Amino acid sequence: MNETLSALDPSLRAMLLEELTSGNIDRANQLSVKPGQEKFVLPVTYSLIVTPFSPMTSWQRVAVVDDQVVGFIHANLDPNAAVDEYRACIWRIYVDAAVQGQGVGSFMIHAFSEVAAGAGLDRITVMWEPGLDSPGEAFHRIGFTDIGRTEYGEIIGALASS
Ligand SMILES: CC(C)(COP(=O)(O)OP(=O)(O)OC[C@H]1O[C@@H](n2cnc3c(N)ncnc32)[C@H](O)[C@@H]1OP(=O)(O)O)[C@@H](O)C(=O)NCCC(=O)NCCS
């Protein structure tokens, strides 16, 4: 099933989200980020916190432009999660180095935001490690504001869902 954003920027009309499937996972695995960004793709906390997430609550999509897989998002959507920050939480997101800065990340985040709003959740969250080449500036420009830190020092950002 494909999804499109309701308020899609006209310049992005060819951008689609597809569910992660056996037919596109290979192409998703071949995405590569810019040098220096690799360590931000999976922060420490993410590899330690495994129990709150299950296949039942995972929301995984690839972004496709002109039949090319250009981005991947893995989020958790669980209105009943014990920890508020994990109810609508972006777990992993990355965009191929060749197309970063062209709206793909925003597109995937806003799509997840719509899904979260539809599930009755009023905000989405993401966590990232601060530092050189960190995605923090991109998340801030997309509209996330810092709401705290994990016990391992990653920044937790939140964005009102809509
Ligand atoms: C973070 C990431 C997903 C953003 O995706 P993207 O497609 O490049 O983002 P967009 O093009 O939608 O840009 C959104 C905003 O962030 C800005 N931006 C994007 N990359 C940026 C960067 N490296 N530094 C500063 N600003 C950046 C854009 O200019 C845009 O701002 P604007 O709307 O004011 O012009 C992408 O840079 C990425 O894959 N990074 C490496 C992996 C990573 O760190 N993932 C996060 C794990 S928590």
The ligand as an SDF file (V2000), in Angstrom:
LIG
                    3D

 48 50  0  0  0  0  0  0  0  0999 V2000
   18.4270   13.6200    9.5730 C   0  0  0  0  0  0  0  0  0  0  0  0
   17.9890   13.2580    8.1600 C   0  0  0  0  0  0  0  0  0  0  0  0
   17.0600   12.0490    8.2270 C   0  0  0  0  0  0  0  0  0  0  0  0
   17.2220   14.4720    7.5640 C   0  0  0  0  0  0  0  0  0  0  0  0
   16.7310   14.0970    6.2920 O   0  0  0  0  0  0  0  0  0  0  0  0
   16.7770   15.1450    5.0350 P   0  0  0  0  0  0  0  0  0  0  0  0
   16.0220   14.5370    3.9370 O   0  0  0  0  0  0  0  0  0  0  0  0
   18.1760   15.5060    4.7820 O   0  0  0  0  0  0  0  0  0  0  0  0
   15.9930   16.3770    5.6660 O   0  0  0  0  0  0  0  0  0  0  0  0
   15.1540   17.4810    4.8690 P   0  0  0  0  0  0  0  0  0  0  0  0
   15.7080   17.6410    3.5030 O   0  0  0  0  0  0  0  0  0  0  0  0
   13.7160   17.1430    5.0000 O   0  0  0  0  0  0  0  0  0  0  0  0
   15.5210   18.7970    5.6690 O   0  0  0  0  0  0  0  0  0  0  0  0
   14.7880   19.2540    6.7750 C   0  0  0  0  0  0  0  0  0  0  0  0
   15.4270   20.5140    7.2860 C   0  0  0  0  0  0  0  0  0  0  0  0
   16.6840   20.1840    7.9090 O   0  0  0  0  0  0  0  0  0  0  0  0
   17.7360   20.8660    7.2430 C   0  0  0  0  0  0  0  0  0  0  0  0
   18.8590   19.9480    7.2030 N   0  0  0  0  0  0  0  0  0  0  0  0
   18.9150   18.7410    6.5940 C   0  0  0  0  0  0  0  0  0  0  0  0
   20.1120   18.1760    6.8250 N   0  0  0  0  0  0  0  0  0  0  0  0
   20.8120   19.0400    7.5960 C   0  0  0  0  0  0  0  0  0  0  0  0
   22.0960   19.0270    8.1800 C   0  0  0  0  0  0  0  0  0  0  0  0
   22.9340   17.9890    8.0080 N   0  0  0  0  0  0  0  0  0  0  0  0
   22.4890   20.0780    8.9210 N   0  0  0  0  0  0  0  0  0  0  0  0
   21.6650   21.1240    9.1030 C   0  0  0  0  0  0  0  0  0  0  0  0
   20.4080   21.2130    8.5810 N   0  0  0  0  0  0  0  0  0  0  0  0
   20.0040   20.1700    7.8430 C   0  0  0  0  0  0  0  0  0  0  0  0
   17.2210   21.2190    5.8720 C   0  0  0  0  0  0  0  0  0  0  0  0
   17.8850   22.3260    5.3230 O   0  0  0  0  0  0  0  0  0  0  0  0
   15.7630   21.5200    6.1720 C   0  0  0  0  0  0  0  0  0  0  0  0
   15.6380   22.7860    6.7550 O   0  0  0  0  0  0  0  0  0  0  0  0
   14.7410   23.9300    6.0190 P   0  0  0  0  0  0  0  0  0  0  0  0
   13.3780   23.3040    5.8070 O   0  0  0  0  0  0  0  0  0  0  0  0
   14.7290   25.0400    6.9930 O   0  0  0  0  0  0  0  0  0  0  0  0
   15.4590   24.2100    4.7410 O   0  0  0  0  0  0  0  0  0  0  0  0
   19.2130   12.9720    7.2470 C   0  0  0  0  0  0  0  0  0  0  0  0
   20.0900   14.0790    7.2850 O   0  0  0  0  0  0  0  0  0  0  0  0
   19.9860   11.7230    7.5730 C   0  0  0  0  0  0  0  0  0  0  0  0
   19.6990   10.6460    7.0460 O   0  0  0  0  0  0  0  0  0  0  0  0
   21.0320   11.8260    8.4420 N   0  0  0  0  0  0  0  0  0  0  0  0
   21.9030   10.6960    8.7390 C   0  0  0  0  0  0  0  0  0  0  0  0
   21.2540    9.6320    9.6050 C   0  0  0  0  0  0  0  0  0  0  0  0
   20.8090   10.1740   10.9500 C   0  0  0  0  0  0  0  0  0  0  0  0
   21.5120   10.8770   11.6510 O   0  0  0  0  0  0  0  0  0  0  0  0
   19.5630    9.8100   11.3230 N   0  0  0  0  0  0  0  0  0  0  0  0
   18.9590   10.2230   12.5550 C   0  0  0  0  0  0  0  0  0  0  0  0
   19.0810    9.1570   13.5830 C   0  0  0  0  0  0  0  0  0  0  0  0
   18.3480    9.6520   15.1200 S   0  0  0  0  0  0  0  0  0  0  0  0
  1  2  1  0
  2  3  1  0
  2  4  1  0
  2 36  1  0
  4  5  1  0
  5  6  1  0
  6  7  2  0
  6  8  1  0
  6  9  1  0
  9 10  1  0
 10 11  2  0
 10 12  1  0
 10 13  1  0
 13 14  1  0
 14 15  1  0
 15 16  1  0
 15 30  1  0
 16 17  1  0
 17 18  1  0
 17 28  1  0
 18 19  1  0
 18 27  1  0
 19 20  2  0
 20 21  1  0
 21 22  1  0
 21 27  2  0
 22 23  1  0
 22 24  2  0
 24 25  1  0
 25 26  2  0
 26 27  1  0
 28 29  1  0
 28 30  1  0
 30 31  1  0
 31 32  1  0
 32 33  2  0
 32 34  1  0
 32 35  1  0
 36 37  1  0
 36 38  1  0
 38 39  2  0
 38 40  1  0
 40 41  1  0
 41 42  1  0
 42 43  1  0
 43 44  2  0
 43 45  1  0
 45 46  1  0
 46 47  1  0
 47 48  1  0
M  END
$$$$
